[in-house]
Amino acid sequence: MSINILLKNIELFPYVYIIGHMEITNAIASFAALSQDTRLKAFRLLVSQEPEGLPAGEIARQLSVPHNTMSAHLSVLARAGWVVSQRHSRQIIYRASLSHMEAVVQFLLQDCCAGHPELCASLMSSLNGCESDISDNKDSHLN
């Protein structure tokens, strides 16, 4: 990959990774996008709707937010990397970016427990519970 393509991609996605690692400034921008009530609720709603996602209008309806206001909030979340969208006919379907959420959690836990993983056991076990819920949901979609 040429340096010009890399620089262009960094300009297009300023809140994502820089050479594979989330930087502090990117993490701050990412947290800023979630630091508003409606955006946080929208992201949590989308996480609960994985992997199907929801149309923008349905997100607005469920959160009792005007459509144009919800559109602005979804744009902020998308620029920060928290959501992705895909056009289906006349609707735009939004989904939570679980890979971005994982990168943020890894950033937060990067130096967790100063090399003593036993101190983080309860945290890790709570995250493992989420994993089994995800695999249960995937299995139920297969039946």
Disulfide bonds with the S-S distance in Angstrom:
Cys112-Cys120 2.22
Cys113-Cys120 1.68
